[in-house]
């Protein structure tokens, strides 16, 4: 899966995860947030989320805390 980490209107990092067949720039055009923090690919394995790569079109790379932020969003959804 691909993802883009946006900064929402309150300054919070918001990940958007989407299928590989959709280009990063196509997803970017659909989102109302103005700032892209990072972008790349995300996988889920037995030990949790892992982020890698980049988006040349968005000139964005994976952030060091992206996997942790994505994981926390899923944990929040369960409570």
Secondary structure, DSSP 8 states (H G I E B T S, - for coil): -EEEEEE-TTS-EEEEEE-TTS-HHHHHHH---SEEEEEEEEEEETTEEEEE-EETTTTEE--TTHHHHHHHHHHHHH-
